[in-house]
């Protein structure tokens, strides 16, 4: 999802530049695209529901390695 979000930011900036928005319009669209990518990156991090610690991605866990909370 992250490569798509970054490509969307670049594409939006290119469209803004070509459509006559100038460099300022392109920069504004690029900044909005980067904010969207940051939102995706932040929400895609798996966290423990009990303590909020980061969990390793890509592995099925029985419990949190930090607080030892068990997952159902």
Beta strands, then each sheet from edge to edge (+ up, - down):
end
